[in-house]
Amino acid sequence: CANTTNISLARALDRRKEFAIRYSIGAAPGRIIRQLLTEQAILTVTACALGLYLARWGRQYIMGGNDNIFDTRVVMFTVGVAILTGLICSLLPAFVSSRANLNNALKEGRKVDNPKSRAFRLSQAFIIGEVALSLALLIGAGLLVRTVAGYFLRDPGFATKGIAEMRAYLPPEAYRTETARSTFYGQRLTELKALPQINDVAITSCFPIHSPIYAHSFEIPGKQNSHGHANISRIDENYFGLMDIPLQRGRNFTTTDRADNHPVAIIDQTTKQRHFPDTDPIGQTLKIWDHDGKPRPHTIIGMAANVLNIGERNEIKTPFAIVYVPYQQWPWERMTLLAKTKGDPANLLPLMKDVWQRADSNLPEARLETVEHHLVRE
């Protein structure tokens, strides 16, 4: 903005003799102002539209996805700044021209380098402000580049390419029982897997980089000071394979790990390091409390590798641990359905939306995006 204002001021100084001639033959100041406003309006609208287009293209290129990524407040702020800049760039040259001495302007033309002139001092002030703002923007851009580069260069511990996600919610008043929720989500997984564009599907209640709002307390029976907290991720047997999260010990969940069988769990490396540093966790029992305060004992059958979570992204020294349980044994209202393809995952979003809407027209709208988009947005 300062740069545009400075250029407009310099241009006005170049045209000072033109304005002096027009004033001398009877041109009204309002006519000059309208001309400058018109000229600046064309420049402002063009620059604003081009800037918004480049911003949208840049974010889509980095984040992927086809959703509307513009924040209304950001757009309104940008338009407001553009209008304010246009007014300044129009009225300021008109004010400078109207205060100029017509005789001197006609005789001498342009005296740009006179340090005592008001125009010269104003131009210098804009140059100083421009340098200061440019330095601040340069520092901010450098920090942003470092942050984005860190997101892409750091291994999150799970697959990100070719995967679309649909975050869904079942109202408790319509799906009161765990059996109803488990059956509903199971049917949606079956419908998605039948689509030829989808290679594999999975489900989870706790995406790896979600904040720890899914944390539950647990304890290890028979062990002193064994209380802890962990994100409880309700998943199916396809989750680790689709997300490319390696199992380091034990076994994966199977289709037999359902509500009528003994509850089982898989822990991550963080849980093992904190609560089983010198012992084998396989076969141990975790007593996990649900949100109603009821204990749910689970037998540990495996250990998975760590994945990036919100604690690590925010550089918290003690990131949350994750305990995985079969979603059929502990179904929840909020689940994330995942679909994998060899092509562009953004093409799966309308297909997944259609499956969700056809299931029950009274359900809240699901949020859809690609995993790559989600990773950058977080």
N, C-alpha and C positions, 0 to 999 in steps of 0.2 A: 504494500500500500504506500509506504513512504517512497519507494522507488517510482511508482506511478505518479504520485503527487509531484515529486521533484522533476520528473520529465515533463509533466504538464506545465509546471511553472516555467521551466526553461523554454518550452514551446511558446508560452504566452509572452515571454520576454522577446522572443524572436518576432512575434507578431505585434509588438507594442506600437510600431509605426503604423501598421494597418489599422489598429484600434483608434489611434490618435486621429487618423484621417477620417474615419467614420464618425467619431465624436464631433470633429470640427465641422462636418457637413450636416450635423443635426441628428445623428443616430441616437436613439434613446438607450440608456444603460440596460433597460430590460430586454431590448432586442439582442444586445451582445450576450447577455446572460443566457437567454434562451438558446442562442446558437451554440454556446459552449456546453450547455446542458445536453443538447441533442447530440453533439459530437461525443461527449463523454459517456452518454447513455449507451450509444452503440458499442463503444469500446468496453464498457463495464459488462453489458449483457453477454457479449461474445466471450470475454475473458472468464466470466463466472461459469457459463455453460461449458466451456472447454475445461476449466478446472474441475468441475463436478464430474465430467465424463472421465477425465484422466484418473480422478480419485476412485471412481467406481471400477474402472478397468484395472487399476493397480490392486485394489483389494480382492477383486475376483481372481486375478492372476495368482495372488499369493495364497488366498484362502480357499479357492475353488467353490463349487456349489452354485445353484441358480436362484437362490432365494434373494429377497430384497435386503441388501446389506446396508442401506442408507438409514441413518438415525435422523429422524425429523428435526431434532434439536440442532444437530450439526449442520443440516441443510439450511435451516432458518438463520443460524449464526453466520454461515458463509454468505448467504444472500444479503443479510444485514450489513456485514462488513463491506461487501461490494457496493451496496447503495451508498453507504457513508463515504467510502473512498471516492465514488463518482461525484457526490455533492462537493466534497472538498476540492477535488481536482477541477471542478467547474467554477465554483464560486470564488476560490482563492485567486486564480488568474484574473477573473473579472474584477475583483476588488483591487488587485495590484494595478490593473490597467486603468481603472477609474480614478485612482489616486495619483496617477502619473501627471507630470507637467506636460501639457500638450505642445507648447512651443519647443521645449527641449527635445521631446520625442520626435517632433517633425524635423528639427534641425540636425540632431545628433544621431538619431536612430537608436541603436541599442548600446547601452553602457553596461556590459555584463560584469566587468571585473572591478567595478568601483566598490571597494570594501565598505564604504560609508552608506551605500544604498540599502534600503530596507529589503529589496528583492535579493540582494547578494547575501545579507545576513540570514534571511529566511531559507534560502537555498542551502546555505551551510548547515543550518539547523536540521534540515531534512537529511542531508548527507550523514551527519553524525547519528541521527536516529536510525537511518537505514543500516549503517554499519553495526550498531548495537543490536538491532533486531536480527540481522543476518547472522551474527555471532551466536545469539541465543538459539536460532533455528538450526544452525549447524551443529551445536552441541546436542540439541534434542534429536536431530536426525541420526547422529552418531550413536546415541544410546539406543534408539529404536532399531537401527541396523544390527547392533550387537545383540539385542534381545531376540530379534527374529532369527538371526543366524544361530543363536544358542538353541532355539526351539528345533530348528531343522537338523543341526549337527548332533544333538544329543539323542541317543538311542532311547526311545520310550519303553522298550521292553515288550512291545506288542506290534502287530501288523497295523499299518495305516492305509495302505494303498488298496484300491478296489473294493472298499467296504462302505456300505451305506447303513445309517442307523435311524431307527424310528423310536423316539421316546414316547411311551404311551401311559395312559392312566385309566384305571377302572374305578368308577365311583363306588365306595363301600356300600352305599345304600342299594345299589343294583347288583353288586357281586359281593355278597356278605361273607360267604364261606370260602375257605382256602381251596376246596374242591372246585368251586365255580371258577375261581380265578385261574387255577392250574389248567382246567379244561379249556377255558377260553383262549389262553395264550398258546396252549398246545395246538389248537385248531388253526390259529393264525400262522404258526410255524409251518404246519403241514401245507397250508395254502401257498405260502411264499415259496416253499421248497419245490412245489409243483410247477412254478413258472420257469419256462425254458431259459430266461435271461439270467437266472440266479443259479450259481454253482453250489452254494452252501448257505445255511442259516444257523443262527444261534440266538441265545437270549441271556440277558444279564440284568440284575437290578442295580448294579453299581459299576458304571463305566470307569475305567482305570483312572481318569483324571478328574472325576467328580470330586467336589469338596466333601469332607467327612461328615455329612449330615446323616449317613446311614450307620453311624458308629453304635456298637452294642458293647455292653460290659460282659466279661466272661471270667471264669476262674477254672483252674485245673484242680479237680478233687484230689485230696490227699497231699497237696503240695502247699507249703507255707508261702505267704506273700505272692500268691499266684494270680492275683486280680489284674486284669488288663482291659484294654479297649481295642476294637478292631472294626474295620468296615466289613459288613456282612454282604457278600456278593452272591446272590442267588443265580445260578447258572444251569445250563444243561450240559449234556455230555459232548456237544460239539463246540463248546465255547473255546477251550484251549487250542483246539486245532485250527479253528477259523481265525483266531487272534494271534496265532503263532506264538503262544506262551508255553515254553517247555516245562514239562513235569520232570523234576529232578529226582524224585523218589516216590515209591508207592505206585498206586494205580489211579486212573481217571474215573470219573463217574460213569455209570452205565445206565441203560434203560430200566434196569431192575431197581435202581435206587429211587424208589417212589415212596409215597406217603405211608404205605402199609409195610414198609421195610424199616430196618434199624437206621436211625439218622446217622449220616456220615458227613465228614468235612475234609477239605484240603486247605492247608495253611500255606502261607508264602514264607520266603526266607526271613523277612523281618520278624514275623511271629516266632519262627524257630530260634533266631538269635536272641530274642528277648526272653523267651519263656522256656526254651529247651536248649540252652547253650551247651550242656554237657550230656544230654540224654537223647535217645532216639524218640522223636515225636510219634512215629507210626504206631498205632494201637492205643495211644493215650486218649483220654477223654477231655473234651472241652464242654463245660457247662455254660451255655450262652443264654443270657436273658433277653427276651423279646421286649417289644415296646409296652406290653401289658404287665411286665414284671414277672413273667413265668419263665422258669429255667427250662432250657432245651438241651439235654445232653447229646453230644455228637462224638462219634469215634473218628479220630484222624486216620485217613487212609492214604494220604499222599502229601507231597510238598511241591509247590510250583515256584518258578522263578519270580523275582520281584518285577513289578511294573512301575512306571512313572505315575505318581499320584500328586494331588494338589499340594501336599506338604512339601514335596521335593521341588515342585515348580516355584513355590514361594520361599524356597531356601529355609524352611523350618528344619531345625536340627533333629527333631524326632518325628519323622513322617509316620502316618498311620499305617498300621498293619492291615492285611486283608485276610479274611477267612472265607473260603468258598463253600457253599452248601448247594445241594440239588434244589432247583426251584420247585420241583414237584413236592418236595418234603416241607418247603417253607415258602409258598408262593406269596407274592406281595402285590399291592395295587399298582405300584409304579415299576414298569419294566422297560427295558430297551431291547428291541428286536434288531438283530444284525443280519445283513445280507451281503454276500460276497459275489463278485463277478470278475471276469477277465477284462471287461471293457471299462467304460466310464461309469463309476458308481452313481453319478448324478442322474443317469438315465433310469436308475431303479427307484428313485424317490417317488415319482407319480404312481408307479406300480404298487409300491408299499402303501401309499396313501389310499389308493383304491381298495386294497384288501382291508384296510382298517375301517374305512367308511362303510363298506358293504356288510361288515360284520354286525354293526349296531349303529344306526343313525343317531342315536341319543348320546353317544360317547363324546367326550371332549376331543377337540382336534389334536392329533399327535404332532410332535415336532420332528421334522425330518431334515437331515443334513448328512454330508459325507464325514467320515472319521477324520480325514485330513483337514477339512474345514473346522471341525470341532476342536482338533488339537491346536490349531493356530489361534482360534477365538478364545480359548481358555487362557 
